[in-house]
Amino acid sequence: MSAHMLGVMFLGSVALAVVVWVLHKLGRALAAIAEALAAAAVVFLALWWLLKGLGWVVKEIVTHPRTSLSVLALAAWCYWVGWQSLALTIATVTVALVAWRRCHLVSFDQWAGVALRSWWQRWMVYVPKLPGWLHACGLSVKDDTIPIDVTVSLVGRKKIVRDRRNPSVRIPRVRGVKSGPSWDEVRVALVPGQKPEDFDEAARALASARKVQRCQVREIAPNVVSIDFQRRDLLAAPVPVPALGDSIDVRRVWAGRTEYGQDWQIPLYGSGSHTLTAGASGAGKNSVMWCPLTSIAPAIRDGLVRVSGIDPKGMELAYGRGIFHRYAVTAKDALAVLDDLVAAMDARKAEFAGRVRMVPISQDNPLELLEFDEIGALTRYTDRKTRDLIVEKVALLTTQGRALGFTVRGYVQEPTKETVPVRELFPRRICLRVTAKSHVGMVLGDQAYERGAWANRIEESAAGVGYVWGEGLREPLRVRAGWVPDETVKALEAFVTGSDVMGAAA
């Protein structure tokens, strides 16, 4: 091998070594750069998912504050205090709620049951299932697949390619749920392209999807409707009047059933005894009138309760004329009855003033109960002088009679202020089926309809069903008065007047 060849080989080896060294350094530099980029990517992705998770948490807290904060509070409790104390606390609260529910169902449901049931129905029923029901009932908005013609220029010719955009479906979102003893109110936000009438037309299909008897739709706001599902109806069948008891408490008189399946009891003496009942023709005002009278039949017979009747139609109260100590049909006779009651009230006031706060009921001082049927016929549709006198006497009885043992129970079809000027003097009011939504507020007061007193939606077949809102009632209570057939009225009359037909029938 020549010296020249050796020199070339040596220089080539040196060059190769330099190239390998340079490549080695370059590889290490590139590896370091790749590691740095990979680490930066991991950090970026971690921060991205962290920020996205924090955003989701904040969104859930803002949109669902009670549920989210409750979950966070439970998690914090488990972390800092321990799951044993949490389990013990939950068990204690559960036992307390069960005991409360057993002792007083109505107050439990108003203060705790509605919230608990609403939460459960929202997250276990309506949020997961309602979107499917709405889509199946045609209440979703679908962006239909639209063909788009695209012209592509090729060599020597043009080709038309038909492209398609993927469709999407938009479904109304559940905004809130309020679950009462009989109805669920599900508020949903409409999507663009929908109107409340679309939901009205699909009400029967929604009821079938929910497997309930009835579904009705209310417009809450321009883009919000409430889909109301009736889960159950304990007042669907007429309520029979039970057999007479031995003891009568005029502060708690049986009048029917509530939507909780419990006895509906009303006061005829003391706080909240003055009652105004409003309802359209055939709504069941007669049941509200006769059922309490049937319940206190022994007290009427024994002279502890003395009933007076004003019956402008001369039909309803006349059917049981024998139980009424005073009775009037014409405006003149009605004014005479009211004058007699006011005079008796003044005499009792003079006798007991300064001695007692509530006059005790006895045969010498019986409870004076006035049943004023179709009160609007005499407070509006009569001459002005007589009308003013009748209004004045009724106002005296309702404002001064409670402590003296005088109770007025009025019944009206048209509950406007012009028809019943003394409407606000009745502390307890009952609204049966009415013909207009505005009548509900006139009878029960502001916000009654918004709180669930949907008396304008009661079916014509549900005579005696209505809503009560007054002293001691935080929410409107759905009730059904006991059904009193004609033969029971006649038996009541015979029982009070001396022939114990009613007692024998009971």
Secondary structure as a PSIPRED ss2 file (coil, helix, strand):
# PSIPRED VFORMAT (PSIPRED V4.0)

   1 M C   1.000  0.000  0.000
   2 S C   1.000  0.000  0.000
   3 A H   0.000  1.000  0.000
   4 H H   0.000  1.000  0.000
   5 M H   0.000  1.000  0.000
   6 L H   0.000  1.000  0.000
   7 G H   0.000  1.000  0.000
   8 V H   0.000  1.000  0.000
   9 M H   0.000  1.000  0.000
  10 F H   0.000  1.000  0.000
  11 L H   0.000  1.000  0.000
  12 G H   0.000  1.000  0.000
  13 S H   0.000  1.000  0.000
  14 V H   0.000  1.000  0.000
  15 A H   0.000  1.000  0.000
  16 L H   0.000  1.000  0.000
  17 A H   0.000  1.000  0.000
  18 V H   0.000  1.000  0.000
  19 V H   0.000  1.000  0.000
  20 V H   0.000  1.000  0.000
  21 W H   0.000  1.000  0.000
  22 V H   0.000  1.000  0.000
  23 L H   0.000  1.000  0.000
  24 H H   0.000  1.000  0.000
  25 K H   0.000  1.000  0.000
  26 L H   0.000  1.000  0.000
  27 G H   0.000  1.000  0.000
  28 R H   0.000  1.000  0.000
  29 A H   0.000  1.000  0.000
  30 L H   0.000  1.000  0.000
  31 A H   0.000  1.000  0.000
  32 A H   0.000  1.000  0.000
  33 I H   0.000  1.000  0.000
  34 A H   0.000  1.000  0.000
  35 E H   0.000  1.000  0.000
  36 A H   0.000  1.000  0.000
  37 L H   0.000  1.000  0.000
  38 A H   0.000  1.000  0.000
  39 A H   0.000  1.000  0.000
  40 A H   0.000  1.000  0.000
  41 A H   0.000  1.000  0.000
  42 V H   0.000  1.000  0.000
  43 V H   0.000  1.000  0.000
  44 F H   0.000  1.000  0.000
  45 L H   0.000  1.000  0.000
  46 A H   0.000  1.000  0.000
  47 L H   0.000  1.000  0.000
  48 W H   0.000  1.000  0.000
  49 W H   0.000  1.000  0.000
  50 L H   0.000  1.000  0.000
  51 L H   0.000  1.000  0.000
  52 K H   0.000  1.000  0.000
  53 G H   0.000  1.000  0.000
  54 L H   0.000  1.000  0.000
  55 G H   0.000  1.000  0.000
  56 W H   0.000  1.000  0.000
  57 V H   0.000  1.000  0.000
  58 V H   0.000  1.000  0.000
  59 K H   0.000  1.000  0.000
  60 E H   0.000  1.000  0.000
  61 I H   0.000  1.000  0.000
  62 V H   0.000  1.000  0.000
  63 T H   0.000  1.000  0.000
  64 H C   1.000  0.000  0.000
  65 P H   0.000  1.000  0.000
  66 R H   0.000  1.000  0.000
  67 T H   0.000  1.000  0.000
  68 S H   0.000  1.000  0.000
  69 L H   0.000  1.000  0.000
  70 S H   0.000  1.000  0.000
  71 V H   0.000  1.000  0.000
  72 L H   0.000  1.000  0.000
  73 A H   0.000  1.000  0.000
  74 L H   0.000  1.000  0.000
  75 A H   0.000  1.000  0.000
  76 A H   0.000  1.000  0.000
  77 W H   0.000  1.000  0.000
  78 C H   0.000  1.000  0.000
  79 Y H   0.000  1.000  0.000
  80 W H   0.000  1.000  0.000
  81 V C   1.000  0.000  0.000
  82 G C   1.000  0.000  0.000
  83 W H   0.000  1.000  0.000
  84 Q H   0.000  1.000  0.000
  85 S H   0.000  1.000  0.000
  86 L H   0.000  1.000  0.000
  87 A H   0.000  1.000  0.000
  88 L H   0.000  1.000  0.000
  89 T H   0.000  1.000  0.000
  90 I H   0.000  1.000  0.000
  91 A H   0.000  1.000  0.000
  92 T H   0.000  1.000  0.000
  93 V H   0.000  1.000  0.000
  94 T H   0.000  1.000  0.000
  95 V H   0.000  1.000  0.000
  96 A H   0.000  1.000  0.000
  97 L H   0.000  1.000  0.000
  98 V H   0.000  1.000  0.000
  99 A H   0.000  1.000  0.000
 100 W H   0.000  1.000  0.000
 101 R H   0.000  1.000  0.000
 102 R H   0.000  1.000  0.000
 103 C H   0.000  1.000  0.000
 104 H C   1.000  0.000  0.000
 105 L H   0.000  1.000  0.000
 106 V H   0.000  1.000  0.000
 107 S H   0.000  1.000  0.000
 108 F H   0.000  1.000  0.000
 109 D H   0.000  1.000  0.000
 110 Q H   0.000  1.000  0.000
 111 W H   0.000  1.000  0.000
 112 A H   0.000  1.000  0.000
 113 G H   0.000  1.000  0.000
 114 V H   0.000  1.000  0.000
 115 A H   0.000  1.000  0.000
 116 L H   0.000  1.000  0.000
 117 R H   0.000  1.000  0.000
 118 S H   0.000  1.000  0.000
 119 W H   0.000  1.000  0.000
 120 W H   0.000  1.000  0.000
 121 Q H   0.000  1.000  0.000
 122 R H   0.000  1.000  0.000
 123 W H   0.000  1.000  0.000
 124 M H   0.000  1.000  0.000
 125 V H   0.000  1.000  0.000
 126 Y H   0.000  1.000  0.000
 127 V H   0.000  1.000  0.000
 128 P H   0.000  1.000  0.000
 129 K H   0.000  1.000  0.000
 130 L H   0.000  1.000  0.000
 131 P H   0.000  1.000  0.000
 132 G H   0.000  1.000  0.000
 133 W H   0.000  1.000  0.000
 134 L H   0.000  1.000  0.000
 135 H H   0.000  1.000  0.000
 136 A H   0.000  1.000  0.000
 137 C C   1.000  0.000  0.000
 138 G C   1.000  0.000  0.000
 139 L C   1.000  0.000  0.000
 140 S C   1.000  0.000  0.000
 141 V E   0.000  0.000  1.000
 142 K E   0.000  0.000  1.000
 143 D C   1.000  0.000  0.000
 144 D C   1.000  0.000  0.000
 145 T C   1.000  0.000  0.000
 146 I C   1.000  0.000  0.000
 147 P E   0.000  0.000  1.000
 148 I E   0.000  0.000  1.000
 149 D E   0.000  0.000  1.000
 150 V E   0.000  0.000  1.000
 151 T E   0.000  0.000  1.000
 152 V E   0.000  0.000  1.000
 153 S E   0.000  0.000  1.000
 154 L E   0.000  0.000  1.000
 155 V C   1.000  0.000  0.000
 156 G C   1.000  0.000  0.000
 157 R E   0.000  0.000  1.000
 158 K E   0.000  0.000  1.000
 159 K E   0.000  0.000  1.000
 160 I E   0.000  0.000  1.000
 161 V E   0.000  0.000  1.000
 162 R E   0.000  0.000  1.000
 163 D E   0.000  0.000  1.000
 164 R E   0.000  0.000  1.000
 165 R C   1.000  0.000  0.000
 166 N C   1.000  0.000  0.000
 167 P C   1.000  0.000  0.000
 168 S C   1.000  0.000  0.000
 169 V E   0.000  0.000  1.000
 170 R E   0.000  0.000  1.000
 171 I C   1.000  0.000  0.000
 172 P C   1.000  0.000  0.000
 173 R E   0.000  0.000  1.000
 174 V E   0.000  0.000  1.000
 175 R E   0.000  0.000  1.000
 176 G E   0.000  0.000  1.000
 177 V E   0.000  0.000  1.000
 178 K E   0.000  0.000  1.000
 179 S E   0.000  0.000  1.000
 180 G C   1.000  0.000  0.000
 181 P C   1.000  0.000  0.000
 182 S C   1.000  0.000  0.000
 183 W E   0.000  0.000  1.000
 184 D E   0.000  0.000  1.000
 185 E E   0.000  0.000  1.000
 186 V E   0.000  0.000  1.000
 187 R E   0.000  0.000  1.000
 188 V E   0.000  0.000  1.000
 189 A E   0.000  0.000  1.000
 190 L C   1.000  0.000  0.000
 191 V C   1.000  0.000  0.000
 192 P C   1.000  0.000  0.000
 193 G C   1.000  0.000  0.000
 194 Q C   1.000  0.000  0.000
 195 K C   1.000  0.000  0.000
 196 P H   0.000  1.000  0.000
 197 E H   0.000  1.000  0.000
 198 D H   0.000  1.000  0.000
 199 F H   0.000  1.000  0.000
 200 D H   0.000  1.000  0.000
 201 E H   0.000  1.000  0.000
 202 A C   1.000  0.000  0.000
 203 A H   0.000  1.000  0.000
 204 R H   0.000  1.000  0.000
 205 A H   0.000  1.000  0.000
 206 L H   0.000  1.000  0.000
 207 A H   0.000  1.000  0.000
 208 S H   0.000  1.000  0.000
 209 A H   0.000  1.000  0.000
 210 R H   0.000  1.000  0.000
 211 K C   1.000  0.000  0.000
 212 V C   1.000  0.000  0.000
 213 Q C   1.000  0.000  0.000
 214 R E   0.000  0.000  1.000
 215 C E   0.000  0.000  1.000
 216 Q E   0.000  0.000  1.000
 217 V E   0.000  0.000  1.000
 218 R E   0.000  0.000  1.000
 219 E E   0.000  0.000  1.000
 220 I E   0.000  0.000  1.000
 221 A E   0.000  0.000  1.000
 222 P C   1.000  0.000  0.000
 223 N C   1.000  0.000  0.000
 224 V E   0.000  0.000  1.000
 225 V E   0.000  0.000  1.000
 226 S E   0.000  0.000  1.000
 227 I E   0.000  0.000  1.000
 228 D E   0.000  0.000  1.000
 229 F E   0.000  0.000  1.000
 230 Q E   0.000  0.000  1.000
 231 R C   1.000  0.000  0.000
 232 R C   1.000  0.000  0.000
 233 D C   1.000  0.000  0.000
 234 L C   1.000  0.000  0.000
 235 L C   1.000  0.000  0.000
 236 A C   1.000  0.000  0.000
 237 A C   1.000  0.000  0.000
 238 P C   1.000  0.000  0.000
 239 V E   0.000  0.000  1.000
 240 P E   0.000  0.000  1.000
 241 V C   1.000  0.000  0.000
 242 P C   1.000  0.000  0.000
 243 A C   1.000  0.000  0.000
 244 L C   1.000  0.000  0.000
 245 G C   1.000  0.000  0.000
 246 D C   1.000  0.000  0.000
 247 S C   1.000  0.000  0.000
 248 I C   1.000  0.000  0.000
 249 D C   1.000  0.000  0.000
 250 V C   1.000  0.000  0.000
 251 R C   1.000  0.000  0.000
 252 R C   1.000  0.000  0.000
 253 V E   0.000  0.000  1.000
 254 W E   0.000  0.000  1.000
 255 A E   0.000  0.000  1.000
 256 G E   0.000  0.000  1.000
 257 R E   0.000  0.000  1.000
 258 T E   0.000  0.000  1.000
 259 E C   1.000  0.000  0.000
 260 Y C   1.000  0.000  0.000
 261 G C   1.000  0.000  0.000
 262 Q C   1.000  0.000  0.000
 263 D E   0.000  0.000  1.000
 264 W E   0.000  0.000  1.000
 265 Q E   0.000  0.000  1.000
 266 I E   0.000  0.000  1.000
 267 P C   1.000  0.000  0.000
 268 L C   1.000  0.000  0.000
 269 Y C   1.000  0.000  0.000
 270 G C   1.000  0.000  0.000
 271 S C   1.000  0.000  0.000
 272 G C   1.000  0.000  0.000
 273 S C   1.000  0.000  0.000
 274 H C   1.000  0.000  0.000
 275 T E   0.000  0.000  1.000
 276 L E   0.000  0.000  1.000
 277 T E   0.000  0.000  1.000
 278 A E   0.000  0.000  1.000
 279 G C   1.000  0.000  0.000
 280 A C   1.000  0.000  0.000
 281 S C   1.000  0.000  0.000
 282 G C   1.000  0.000  0.000
 283 A C   1.000  0.000  0.000
 284 G C   1.000  0.000  0.000
 285 K H   0.000  1.000  0.000
 286 N H   0.000  1.000  0.000
 287 S H   0.000  1.000  0.000
 288 V H   0.000  1.000  0.000
 289 M H   0.000  1.000  0.000
 290 W H   0.000  1.000  0.000
 291 C H   0.000  1.000  0.000
 292 P H   0.000  1.000  0.000
 293 L H   0.000  1.000  0.000
 294 T H   0.000  1.000  0.000
 295 S H   0.000  1.000  0.000
 296 I C   1.000  0.000  0.000
 297 A H   0.000  1.000  0.000
 298 P H   0.000  1.000  0.000
 299 A H   0.000  1.000  0.000
 300 I H   0.000  1.000  0.000
 301 R H   0.000  1.000  0.000
 302 D C   1.000  0.000  0.000
 303 G C   1.000  0.000  0.000
 304 L C   1.000  0.000  0.000
 305 V E   0.000  0.000  1.000
 306 R E   0.000  0.000  1.000
 307 V E   0.000  0.000  1.000
 308 S E   0.000  0.000  1.000
 309 G E   0.000  0.000  1.000
 310 I E   0.000  0.000  1.000
 311 D C   1.000  0.000  0.000
 312 P C   1.000  0.000  0.000
 313 K C   1.000  0.000  0.000
 314 G C   1.000  0.000  0.000
 315 M C   1.000  0.000  0.000
 316 E C   1.000  0.000  0.000
 317 L H   0.000  1.000  0.000
 318 A H   0.000  1.000  0.000
 319 Y H   0.000  1.000  0.000
 320 G H   0.000  1.000  0.000
 321 R H   0.000  1.000  0.000
 322 G H   0.000  1.000  0.000
 323 I H   0.000  1.000  0.000
 324 F E   0.000  0.000  1.000
 325 H E   0.000  0.000  1.000
 326 R E   0.000  0.000  1.000
 327 Y E   0.000  0.000  1.000
 328 A E   0.000  0.000  1.000
 329 V C   1.000  0.000  0.000
 330 T C   1.000  0.000  0.000
 331 A H   0.000  1.000  0.000
 332 K H   0.000  1.000  0.000
 333 D H   0.000  1.000  0.000
 334 A H   0.000  1.000  0.000
 335 L H   0.000  1.000  0.000
 336 A H   0.000  1.000  0.000
 337 V H   0.000  1.000  0.000
 338 L H   0.000  1.000  0.000
 339 D H   0.000  1.000  0.000
 340 D H   0.000  1.000  0.000
 341 L H   0.000  1.000  0.000
 342 V H   0.000  1.000  0.000
 343 A H   0.000  1.000  0.000
 344 A H   0.000  1.000  0.000
 345 M H   0.000  1.000  0.000
 346 D H   0.000  1.000  0.000
 347 A H   0.000  1.000  0.000
 348 R H   0.000  1.000  0.000
 349 K H   0.000  1.000  0.000
 350 A H   0.000  1.000  0.000
 351 E H   0.000  1.000  0.000
 352 F H   0.000  1.000  0.000
 353 A C   1.000  0.000  0.000
 354 G C   1.000  0.000  0.000
 355 R C   1.000  0.000  0.000
 356 V C   1.000  0.000  0.000
 357 R C   1.000  0.000  0.000
 358 M C   1.000  0.000  0.000
 359 V C   1.000  0.000  0.000
 360 P C   1.000  0.000  0.000
 361 I C   1.000  0.000  0.000
 362 S C   1.000  0.000  0.000
 363 Q C   1.000  0.000  0.000
 364 D C   1.000  0.000  0.000
 365 N C   1.000  0.000  0.000
 366 P C   1.000  0.000  0.000
 367 L E   0.000  0.000  1.000
 368 E E   0.000  0.000  1.000
 369 L E   0.000  0.000  1.000
 370 L E   0.000  0.000  1.000
 371 E E   0.000  0.000  1.000
 372 F E   0.000  0.000  1.000
 373 D C   1.000  0.000  0.000
 374 E C   1.000  0.000  0.000
 375 I C   1.000  0.000  0.000
 376 G H   0.000  1.000  0.000
 377 A H   0.000  1.000  0.000
 378 L H   0.000  1.000  0.000
 379 T H   0.000  1.000  0.000
 380 R C   1.000  0.000  0.000
 381 Y C   1.000  0.000  0.000
 382 T C   1.000  0.000  0.000
 383 D C   1.000  0.000  0.000
 384 R H   0.000  1.000  0.000
 385 K H   0.000  1.000  0.000
 386 T H   0.000  1.000  0.000
 387 R H   0.000  1.000  0.000
 388 D H   0.000  1.000  0.000
 389 L H   0.000  1.000  0.000
 390 I H   0.000  1.000  0.000
 391 V H   0.000  1.000  0.000
 392 E H   0.000  1.000  0.000
 393 K H   0.000  1.000  0.000
 394 V H   0.000  1.000  0.000
 395 A H   0.000  1.000  0.000
 396 L H   0.000  1.000  0.000
 397 L H   0.000  1.000  0.000
 398 T H   0.000  1.000  0.000
 399 T H   0.000  1.000  0.000
 400 Q H   0.000  1.000  0.000
 401 G C   1.000  0.000  0.000
 402 R C   1.000  0.000  0.000
 403 A C   1.000  0.000  0.000
 404 L C   1.000  0.000  0.000
 405 G C   1.000  0.000  0.000
 406 F E   0.000  0.000  1.000
 407 T E   0.000  0.000  1.000
 408 V E   0.000  0.000  1.000
 409 R E   0.000  0.000  1.000
 410 G E   0.000  0.000  1.000
 411 Y E   0.000  0.000  1.000
 412 V E   0.000  0.000  1.000
 413 Q C   1.000  0.000  0.000
 414 E C   1.000  0.000  0.000
 415 P C   1.000  0.000  0.000
 416 T C   1.000  0.000  0.000
 417 K C   1.000  0.000  0.000
 418 E C   1.000  0.000  0.000
 419 T C   1.000  0.000  0.000
 420 V C   1.000  0.000  0.000
 421 P C   1.000  0.000  0.000
 422 V C   1.000  0.000  0.000
 423 R H   0.000  1.000  0.000
 424 E H   0.000  1.000  0.000
 425 L H   0.000  1.000  0.000
 426 F C   1.000  0.000  0.000
 427 P C   1.000  0.000  0.000
 428 R E   0.000  0.000  1.000
 429 R E   0.000  0.000  1.000
 430 I E   0.000  0.000  1.000
 431 C E   0.000  0.000  1.000
 432 L C   1.000  0.000  0.000
 433 R C   1.000  0.000  0.000
 434 V C   1.000  0.000  0.000
 435 T C   1.000  0.000  0.000
 436 A C   1.000  0.000  0.000
 437 K H   0.000  1.000  0.000
 438 S H   0.000  1.000  0.000
 439 H H   0.000  1.000  0.000
 440 V H   0.000  1.000  0.000
 441 G H   0.000  1.000  0.000
 442 M H   0.000  1.000  0.000
 443 V H   0.000  1.000  0.000
 444 L H   0.000  1.000  0.000
 445 G C   1.000  0.000  0.000
 446 D C   1.000  0.000  0.000
 447 Q C   1.000  0.000  0.000
 448 A C   1.000  0.000  0.000
 449 Y C   1.000  0.000  0.000
 450 E C   1.000  0.000  0.000
 451 R C   1.000  0.000  0.000
 452 G C   1.000  0.000  0.000
 453 A C   1.000  0.000  0.000
 454 W C   1.000  0.000  0.000
 455 A H   0.000  1.000  0.000
 456 N H   0.000  1.000  0.000
 457 R H   0.000  1.000  0.000
 458 I C   1.000  0.000  0.000
 459 E C   1.000  0.000  0.000
 460 E C   1.000  0.000  0.000
 461 S C   1.000  0.000  0.000
 462 A C   1.000  0.000  0.000
 463 A C   1.000  0.000  0.000
 464 G C   1.000  0.000  0.000
 465 V E   0.000  0.000  1.000
 466 G E   0.000  0.000  1.000
 467 Y E   0.000  0.000  1.000
 468 V E   0.000  0.000  1.000
 469 W E   0.000  0.000  1.000
 470 G C   1.000  0.000  0.000
 471 E C   1.000  0.000  0.000
 472 G C   1.000  0.000  0.000
 473 L C   1.000  0.000  0.000
 474 R C   1.000  0.000  0.000
 475 E C   1.000  0.000  0.000
 476 P C   1.000  0.000  0.000
 477 L E   0.000  0.000  1.000
 478 R E   0.000  0.000  1.000
 479 V E   0.000  0.000  1.000
 480 R E   0.000  0.000  1.000
 481 A E   0.000  0.000  1.000
 482 G E   0.000  0.000  1.000
 483 W E   0.000  0.000  1.000
 484 V C   1.000  0.000  0.000
 485 P C   1.000  0.000  0.000
 486 D H   0.000  1.000  0.000
 487 E H   0.000  1.000  0.000
 488 T H   0.000  1.000  0.000
 489 V H   0.000  1.000  0.000
 490 K H   0.000  1.000  0.000
 491 A H   0.000  1.000  0.000
 492 L H   0.000  1.000  0.000
 493 E H   0.000  1.000  0.000
 494 A H   0.000  1.000  0.000
 495 F H   0.000  1.000  0.000
 496 V H   0.000  1.000  0.000
 497 T H   0.000  1.000  0.000
 498 G C   1.000  0.000  0.000
 499 S C   1.000  0.000  0.000
 500 D C   1.000  0.000  0.000
 501 V H   0.000  1.000  0.000
 502 M H   0.000  1.000  0.000
 503 G H   0.000  1.000  0.000
 504 A H   0.000  1.000  0.000
 505 A H   0.000  1.000  0.000
 506 A C   1.000  0.000  0.000
